[in-house]
């Protein structure tokens, strides 16, 4: 078996594991003063700001990993076929709250 074939099989297996485990990943609510334009129907944007201070909350996210100064999220119902990985910086531009 070539290295490429092995890596493809490994990647497919990891994707299936993520699909089956997304419901057990920590829930995350993301708050941002500006719209983030997350392109997933499974993620809802709620305007929770006031007339004086804009604030948007994003629901439906699950923490995959924090790596290299970035948060990687999957959305509820994520699958390898129709899923989106959302990447946000680990800085003060957004606030992230985690729930079980």
ChimeraX attribute file (.defattr): number of C-alpha atoms within 10 A of each C-alpha:
attribute: neighborCount
match mode: 1-to-1
recipient: residues
	/A:1	5
	/A:2	6
	/A:3	8
	/A:4	9
	/A:5	10
	/A:6	10
	/A:7	11
	/A:8	11
	/A:9	12
	/A:10	11
	/A:11	12
	/A:12	12
	/A:13	12
	/A:14	13
	/A:15	16
	/A:16	12
	/A:17	12
	/A:18	18
	/A:19	18
	/A:20	13
	/A:21	12
	/A:22	21
	/A:23	15
	/A:24	11
	/A:25	18
	/A:26	15
	/A:27	22
	/A:28	20
	/A:29	16
	/A:30	19
	/A:31	22
	/A:32	19
	/A:33	16
	/A:34	13
	/A:35	15
	/A:36	15
	/A:37	7
	/A:38	15
	/A:39	11
	/A:40	17
	/A:41	11
	/A:42	17
	/A:43	16
	/A:44	15
	/A:45	18
	/A:46	13
	/A:47	16
	/A:48	13
	/A:49	13
	/A:50	8
	/A:51	6
	/A:52	6
	/A:53	8
	/A:54	13
	/A:55	16
	/A:56	18
	/A:57	22
	/A:58	19
	/A:59	17
	/A:60	19
	/A:61	26
	/A:62	26
	/A:63	19
	/A:64	20
	/A:65	13
	/A:66	14
	/A:67	10
	/A:68	8
	/A:69	10
	/A:70	13
	/A:71	17
	/A:72	18
	/A:73	23
	/A:74	28
	/A:75	24
	/A:76	20
	/A:77	15
	/A:78	22
	/A:79	17
	/A:80	13
	/A:81	8
	/A:82	8
	/A:83	15
	/A:84	17
	/A:85	17
	/A:86	17
	/A:87	15
	/A:88	17
	/A:89	14
	/A:90	16
	/A:91	10
	/A:92	8
	/A:93	11
	/A:94	16
	/A:95	13
	/A:96	15
	/A:97	10
	/A:98	12
	/A:99	9
	/A:100	8
